[in-house]
Amino acid sequence: MAEAPSTTAGGGLPPQLSQVLNRLHANRDIVVALGVIGIILMLILPLPTWMLDFGLALSITLSVLILMTALFIEKPLQLSSFPTILLVFTMFRLGLNLASTRLILGHGHEGTQAAGGVIHAFGTFLMGGQTLIGLTIFAILIIINFIVITKGAGRIAEVAARFSLDAMPGKQMAIDADMSAGLIDENQARARRKELENESTFFGAMDGASKFVKGDAIAGLIITFVNIIVGLIVGSGINGLPLGEAFQTYTTLTAGDGLVSQIPALITSTAAGLLVSKGRHRQDG
């Protein structure tokens, strides 16, 4: 009787997959560098529709994973790389926006399938084919993300960074007092100082990273207007489509693109707000 393939003791993964994950973790700096280079190439080179569909699906999946991670961590420093993740993820979404804009303006006259199946699904199935409804939902998502979540999360990060910096001298004196009293040894004091420094650096970085999300929301709004206006000019003026058909096609594609880009942005903004708001009291406890 053949034996079942062995798995790792910790996570139940096959040995080959575990080795691949360990190598990726050991070379994570190289992986991040390659990812950034890929995003830059995405900003320059046109993407085929299948690759755009994969990127949009990956964007939604990664945003949900980020939200789940922010929900279940106990201390914000457990996700100390979140500002870097937020920057790279924002660049990734903007690269997808640019790629979809290139497809919409270049091939929008071919129909609502011109920008791939994901944008077509968001633009037709989820909106019922009503472009006005899609644009309204997109505008509401922009308002919720930009005015409510992003602004609130940025304010929380700003206050947390300021309070963390102001409280640092007192916390350092408390660590020195505990070491002088013999409550902790030198190694424990060094570890607490390091954690205090990491906390201050993290909240300061989160204060700056919140501006990325704010700029992403503004860029999404501008890209929407550009797609509609330039799409009407290209569709009716260059490709000879009737004005009504051009408006229907390009607004459907634009609304679908806006929805599929703003939903991950909204989820990521919520994760950022949760990370800087609920995690702080757990760390002190």
C-alpha positions as CSV (number, residue, x, y, z in Angstrom):
1,M,0.0,0.0,0.0
2,A,1.5,3.3,-1.0
3,E,2.3,5.8,1.7
4,A,0.7,9.2,1.7
5,P,3.1,12.1,1.0
6,S,4.6,13.5,4.1
7,T,3.8,17.0,5.3
8,T,5.4,19.4,7.6
9,A,4.7,19.1,11.3
10,G,3.7,22.7,11.8
11,G,1.3,23.7,9.1
12,G,0.6,20.4,7.3
13,L,2.2,21.7,4.0
14,P,4.0,19.5,1.5
15,P,7.8,19.6,1.9
16,Q,8.3,21.1,-1.5
17,L,5.8,24.0,-0.8
18,S,7.3,24.5,2.6
19,Q,10.8,24.8,1.0
20,V,9.6,27.4,-1.5
21,L,7.9,29.5,1.2
22,N,11.1,29.3,3.4
23,R,13.2,30.4,0.4
24,L,10.8,33.3,-0.3
25,H,10.9,34.4,3.3
26,A,14.7,34.2,3.4
27,N,15.0,36.3,0.3
28,R,12.0,38.6,1.0
29,D,14.0,41.7,0.1
30,I,14.7,40.4,-3.3
31,V,11.0,39.4,-3.7
32,V,9.9,42.9,-2.8
33,A,12.5,44.5,-5.2
34,L,11.2,42.3,-8.0
35,G,7.6,43.2,-7.2
36,V,8.4,46.9,-7.3
37,I,10.2,46.5,-10.6
38,G,7.1,44.6,-11.9
39,I,4.9,47.4,-10.8
40,I,7.1,50.0,-12.6
41,L,7.0,47.9,-15.8
42,M,3.2,47.8,-15.4
43,L,3.2,51.6,-15.5
44,I,5.1,51.6,-18.8
45,L,4.1,48.5,-20.7
46,P,0.5,47.6,-21.8
47,L,-1.0,44.6,-20.2
48,P,-3.1,41.9,-21.9
49,T,-6.7,41.5,-20.6
50,W,-6.0,38.2,-19.0
51,M,-3.1,39.6,-17.0
52,L,-5.2,42.6,-16.0
53,D,-8.0,40.3,-14.8
54,F,-5.5,38.3,-12.7
55,G,-4.1,41.5,-11.2
56,L,-7.5,42.9,-10.3
57,A,-8.5,39.5,-8.7
58,L,-5.1,39.5,-6.8
59,S,-5.7,43.1,-5.6
60,I,-9.1,42.1,-4.1
61,T,-7.6,39.0,-2.5
62,L,-4.6,40.8,-1.0
63,S,-6.8,43.5,0.4
64,V,-8.9,40.9,2.2
65,L,-5.8,39.2,3.5
66,I,-4.5,42.5,4.8
67,L,-7.8,43.2,6.6
68,M,-7.9,39.7,8.1
69,T,-4.3,40.2,9.4
70,A,-5.1,43.6,10.9
71,L,-8.2,42.1,12.6
72,F,-6.5,39.2,14.3
73,I,-3.1,40.5,15.3
74,E,-2.7,41.4,19.0
75,K,0.0,44.1,18.7
76,P,0.4,46.6,15.9
77,L,4.2,45.9,15.9
78,Q,3.4,42.4,14.8
79,L,2.7,44.0,11.4
80,S,5.4,46.6,11.6
81,S,5.9,46.4,7.8
82,F,2.3,47.6,7.2
83,P,3.4,51.1,5.9
84,T,5.7,49.5,3.3
85,I,2.9,47.0,2.4
86,L,0.5,50.0,2.1
87,L,2.9,51.9,-0.2
88,V,3.6,48.9,-2.5
89,F,-0.1,47.9,-2.6
90,T,-1.1,51.4,-3.5
91,M,1.4,51.5,-6.3
92,F,0.1,48.1,-7.5
93,R,-3.5,49.4,-7.6
94,L,-2.4,52.6,-9.4
95,G,-0.5,50.4,-11.9
96,L,-3.7,48.4,-12.5
97,N,-5.7,51.6,-12.9
98,L,-3.3,52.9,-15.5
99,A,-3.3,49.5,-17.4
100,S,-7.1,49.5,-17.4
101,T,-7.3,53.1,-18.5
102,R,-5.0,52.2,-21.5
103,L,-7.3,49.3,-22.4
104,I,-10.5,51.4,-22.0
105,L,-9.3,54.3,-24.1
106,G,-7.6,52.2,-26.7
107,H,-10.1,49.4,-27.1
108,G,-13.3,50.7,-25.5
109,H,-15.0,51.0,-28.9
110,E,-14.9,47.2,-29.2
111,G,-17.4,46.8,-26.4
112,T,-17.6,46.3,-22.6
113,Q,-15.3,43.3,-22.8
114,A,-12.4,45.4,-24.0
115,A,-10.9,45.8,-20.5
116,G,-11.3,42.2,-19.4
117,G,-13.8,40.0,-17.7
118,V,-13.5,41.5,-14.1
119,I,-14.2,45.1,-15.2
120,H,-17.0,43.8,-17.4
121,A,-18.6,41.9,-14.5
122,F,-18.4,44.9,-12.2
123,G,-19.7,47.2,-14.9
124,T,-22.6,45.2,-16.2
125,F,-23.6,42.3,-13.8
126,L,-23.1,44.0,-10.5
127,M,-24.7,47.3,-11.7
128,G,-27.4,45.7,-13.8
129,G,-26.1,47.6,-16.8
130,Q,-27.2,50.9,-15.4
131,T,-24.3,53.3,-15.7
132,L,-25.9,56.0,-13.6
133,I,-26.2,53.5,-10.7
134,G,-22.6,52.4,-11.1
135,L,-21.3,56.0,-11.1
136,T,-23.4,56.7,-8.1
137,I,-22.1,53.7,-6.2
138,F,-18.5,54.7,-7.2
139,A,-19.0,58.2,-6.0
140,I,-20.4,56.9,-2.6
141,L,-17.4,54.6,-2.2
142,I,-15.1,57.6,-2.9
143,I,-16.9,59.7,-0.3
144,I,-16.8,56.9,2.3
145,N,-13.2,56.1,1.7
146,F,-11.8,59.6,1.3
147,I,-13.9,61.6,3.8
148,V,-14.8,59.0,6.5
149,I,-12.3,56.2,6.7
150,T,-9.1,57.7,5.3
151,K,-9.5,61.0,7.1
152,G,-10.3,59.3,10.4
153,A,-7.5,56.7,10.1
154,G,-5.0,59.5,9.2
155,R,-6.0,61.5,12.2
156,I,-5.7,58.5,14.5
157,A,-2.2,57.8,13.2
158,E,-1.2,61.4,13.6
159,V,-2.4,61.6,17.2
160,A,-0.8,58.2,18.0
161,A,2.5,59.3,16.5
162,R,2.5,62.5,18.5
163,F,1.5,60.9,21.8
164,S,4.1,58.1,21.3
165,L,6.9,60.6,20.7
166,D,5.8,62.8,23.7
167,A,5.6,59.8,26.0
168,M,9.0,58.3,25.0
169,P,11.2,60.2,27.6
170,G,8.8,59.1,30.4
171,K,8.7,55.5,29.3
172,Q,12.5,55.4,29.0
173,M,12.8,56.8,32.6
174,A,10.4,54.2,33.8
175,I,12.5,51.5,32.2
176,D,15.7,52.9,33.8
177,A,13.9,53.0,37.2
178,D,12.8,49.4,36.9
179,M,16.3,48.3,36.0
180,S,17.8,50.3,39.0
181,A,15.2,48.7,41.3
182,G,16.2,45.2,40.1
183,L,12.8,44.5,38.7
184,I,14.3,43.8,35.2
185,D,17.8,43.0,34.1
186,E,19.8,44.7,31.4
187,N,18.6,42.4,28.6
188,Q,15.0,43.0,29.4
189,A,15.6,46.8,29.6
190,R,17.3,46.7,26.2
191,A,14.4,44.8,24.7
192,R,11.9,47.3,26.1
193,R,13.9,50.2,24.8
194,K,14.0,48.5,21.4
195,E,10.2,47.9,21.4
196,L,9.6,51.5,22.5
197,E,11.7,52.7,19.6
198,N,9.9,50.4,17.1
199,E,6.6,51.7,18.4
200,S,7.5,55.3,17.8
201,T,8.9,54.5,14.4
202,F,5.8,52.5,13.4
203,F,3.2,55.2,14.3
204,G,5.3,57.8,12.7
205,A,5.4,55.7,9.5
206,M,1.7,55.1,9.7
207,D,1.1,58.9,9.9
208,G,2.9,59.2,6.6
209,A,1.4,56.1,5.0
210,S,-2.1,57.4,5.5
211,K,-1.3,60.1,2.9
212,F,-0.8,57.3,0.3
213,V,-4.4,56.2,0.8
214,K,-5.7,59.8,0.6
215,G,-3.8,60.3,-2.6
216,D,-5.1,57.1,-4.0
217,A,-8.7,58.2,-3.5
218,I,-8.0,61.5,-5.2
219,A,-6.3,59.7,-8.1
220,G,-9.2,57.3,-8.5
221,L,-11.6,60.2,-8.8
222,I,-9.4,62.0,-11.4
223,I,-8.9,58.8,-13.4
224,T,-12.7,58.3,-13.6
225,F,-13.3,61.8,-15.1
226,V,-10.5,61.4,-17.5
227,N,-11.8,58.0,-18.7
228,I,-15.3,59.4,-19.3
229,I,-14.3,62.6,-21.0
230,V,-11.5,61.3,-23.1
231,G,-13.5,58.1,-23.8
232,L,-16.3,60.1,-25.3
233,I,-13.8,62.0,-27.5
234,V,-12.0,58.9,-28.6
235,G,-15.2,56.8,-29.1
236,S,-17.3,59.3,-31.0
237,G,-14.7,61.6,-32.5
238,I,-12.0,59.1,-33.6
239,N,-13.7,55.7,-33.8
240,G,-17.0,57.0,-35.1
241,L,-19.4,55.6,-32.5
242,P,-22.8,57.3,-31.9
243,L,-22.6,59.6,-28.9
244,G,-25.2,57.6,-26.9
245,E,-23.4,54.3,-27.5
246,A,-20.0,55.8,-26.7
247,F,-21.4,57.2,-23.5
248,Q,-23.0,53.9,-22.5
249,T,-19.8,51.9,-23.3
250,Y,-17.2,54.1,-21.8
251,T,-19.2,55.0,-18.6
252,T,-19.9,51.3,-18.1
253,L,-16.2,50.5,-18.4
254,T,-15.2,53.5,-16.2
255,A,-17.7,52.7,-13.5
256,G,-16.6,49.0,-13.5
257,D,-13.0,50.1,-13.3
258,G,-13.7,52.5,-10.5
259,L,-15.6,50.0,-8.5
260,V,-13.0,47.2,-8.8
261,S,-10.3,49.6,-7.8
262,Q,-12.0,51.4,-5.0
263,I,-13.3,48.3,-3.2
264,P,-9.7,47.1,-2.4
265,A,-8.8,50.7,-1.5
266,L,-11.8,50.8,0.9
267,I,-10.8,47.5,2.5
268,T,-7.2,48.6,2.9
269,S,-8.2,51.9,4.5
270,T,-10.3,50.0,6.9
271,A,-7.4,47.7,7.8
272,A,-5.2,50.8,8.4
273,G,-7.8,52.3,10.7
274,L,-8.2,49.1,12.6
275,L,-4.4,48.7,13.0
276,V,-3.8,52.1,14.5
277,S,-6.9,52.3,16.6
278,K,-7.6,48.9,18.3
279,G,-4.1,47.6,18.6
280,R,-2.6,50.4,20.8
281,H,-4.4,49.5,24.0
282,R,-3.5,45.8,23.6
283,Q,0.1,46.7,23.4
284,D,0.0,48.6,26.7
285,G,-1.9,45.8,28.4
